[in-house]
Amino acid sequence: MSDREHRSSFGIRDVGRAAIFSRSDEGWVPRLARPKHFDTFIEKLDRLLNDQTAYIEHFNKKLEPLAVRFKDDITTNDGARVLCQRGVGEAVNPFNYMACGTGTAAEAVTNDQLASELARVALNSGSAFSSGMSMKFAGYFNTLTPSGNITEYAPANGPTPGPSNSKILARTVFSPALVHTQNQTFFLLTQVVSITPQ
């Protein structure tokens, strides 16, 4: 066998799902973002995207978001750099924030921030974790989040926007927007970034 036949290559696949809910579901739906329920939540969102019902057995409830979005997307150059730096133990922050915004410019590997950031939340209580060859993120934006037409989001490695303050792992842009109204709706933004053999 030649050296070429012994080489393996990998790619990075980034898949985002976004869902907005009525305030009345805020008591239980955010718990679906935790590691224990994350894969079930993703599976149920996919069912809804395929015009099927989605029942969450653990909570004995039907999942009924006002809208769901799906996007197979790209990872940014800055995001890949941070992953490499963390892999060799360099002092860089992990991606433990989720930023959302209202920008509509197409995503590119050169993006270093959102086009028009609206809000950013800490990914705590297990809402950023690894699973096999994937990193899974779930940003919960509660009803107090300012109103806006949400069209973009990204996992970020710092609490403050701007390329000199934090880097984004992947920027997801989708249409139509999730129309969020403060004190009436809340939304969950998920990202699954996987290392895939090519």
CORZIVEN-V76247 format. One record per pair of residues at least 24 apart in sequence whose ideal C-beta (glycine too) atoms are under 10 Angstrom apart, sorted by the first residue. I is the first residue (numbers start at 1). J is the second residue. Records with the same first field share a line. If there is no record, write none. Layout:
I: J  J
This chain:
8: 197  198
9: 196  197  198
10: 133  194  195  196  197  198
11: 75  194  195  196  197  198
12: 74  75  79  80  83  135  169  170  193  194  195  196
13: 72  73  74  75  133  134  170  192  193  194  195  196
14: 71  72  73  74  75  76  79  107  135  154  155  169  170  171  172  191  192  193  194
15: 42  70  71  72  73  134  170  172  190  191  192  193  194
16: 69  70  71  72  73  137  152  153  154  155  170  171  172  173  174  189  190  191  192  193
17: 41  42  45  46  48  49  68  69  70  71  138  172  174  188  189  190  191  192
18: 45  65  67  68  69  70  71  100  139  141  150  151  152  153  172  174  177  178  187  188  189  190  191
19: 44  45  48  49  63  65  66  67  68  69  70  178  186  187  188  189  190
20: 65  66  67  68  69  141  150  177  178  179  180  181  185  186  187  188  189
21: 63  64  65  66  67  68  143  178  185  186  187  188
22: 64  65  66  143  184  185  186
23: 142  143  181  183  184  185  186
24: 64  184
25: 61  63  64  65  66  185  186
26: 140  142  143  185  186
27: 59
28: 56  58  59  60  61  63
29: 56  59  61  63  64  65  140  186  187  188
30: 125  127  138  140  141  142  186  188
31: 56  58  59  125  140
32: 56  58  59  63  138  140  188  190
33: 123  125  126  127  128  136  137  138  139  140  188  189  190
34: 125  126  127  129  138  140
35: 125  126  127  128  129  130  131  136  138
36: 126
37: 138
38: 126  127  129  131  136  137  138  190  192
39: 131  136  192
41: 138  188  190
42: 136  138  190  192
44: 68
45: 69  70  188  190
46: 70
65: 178  185  187  188
66: 178  179  180  184  185  187
67: 150  176  177  178  179  185  187
68: 178  188
69: 150  151  172  174  175  176  177  178  187  189
70: 172  174
71: 107  152  153  170  172  173  174  175  191
72: 172
73: 107  154  170  171  172  173  174  191  193
74: 107  108  109  111  170  171  172
75: 107  109  168  169  170  171  191  193
76: 107  108  109  110  111  112  113  154  167  168  169  170  171
77: 108  109  110  111  112  167
78: 109  110  111  112  113  157  163  166  167  168  169  170
79: 109  111  112  154  155  156  157  167  168  169  170  171  193
80: 109  167  169  170
81: 167
82: 156  157  166  167  168  169
83: 135  169  193  195
85: 167
86: 157
92: 157  158  167
93: 156  157  158  159  166  167
94: 123  128  135  155  157  158  169
95: 123  128  135  137  154  155  156  157  158  166  167  168  169  170  191  193
96: 122  123  124  127  128  137  155  156  157  158  159
97: 121  122  123  124  128  137  139  154  155  156  157  158  159  160  161  166  168
98: 122  123  127  128  137  138  139  140  141  153  154  155  156  168  169  188  189  190  191
99: 139  152  153  154  155  156  158  159  161  166  168  171  189
100: 139  141  145  148  150  151  152  153  154  172  178  180  187  189
101: 148  149  150  151  152  153  154  161  171  173
102: 148  149  150  151  152  177  180
103: 151  152  171  173
104: 149  151  152  173  174  175  177
105: 151  152  171  173
106: 171  173
107: 152  154  170  171  172  173  174
108: 171  173
109: 170  171
111: 152  154  163  168  170  171  173
112: 154  162  163  164  166  167  168  171
113: 154  156  161  162  163  164  165  166  167  168  171
114: 151  152  153  154  156  161  168  171  172  173
115: 151  152  171  173
116: 148  151  152
117: 152  153  154  156  161  162  168
118: 145  146  147  148  149  150  151  152  153  180
119: 144  145  146  148  150  153  161  180
120: 153  154  156  158  159  160  161  166
121: 145  156  159  189
122: 159
123: 155  156
127: 188  190
128: 155  191
130: 193
131: 192  194
132: 194  195
133: 193  194  195  196  197
134: 191  192  193  194  195  196
135: 169  170  191  192  193  194  195
136: 190  191  192  193  194
137: 169  170  189  190  191  192  193
138: 188  189  190  191  192
139: 187  188  189  190  191
140: 186  187  188  189
141: 178  180  185  186  187  188  189
142: 182  183  185  186  187
143: 180  181  182  183  184  185  186  187
144: 182  183  186
145: 180  181  182  183  185  186  187
146: 180  181  182
147: 179  180  181  182  183  184  185
148: 177  178  179  180  181  182
149: 175  176  177  178  179  180
150: 174  177  178  179  180  185  187  189
151: 175  176  177  178
152: 177  189
153: 178  187  189  190  191
154: 189  191
155: 189  190  191  193
169: 193
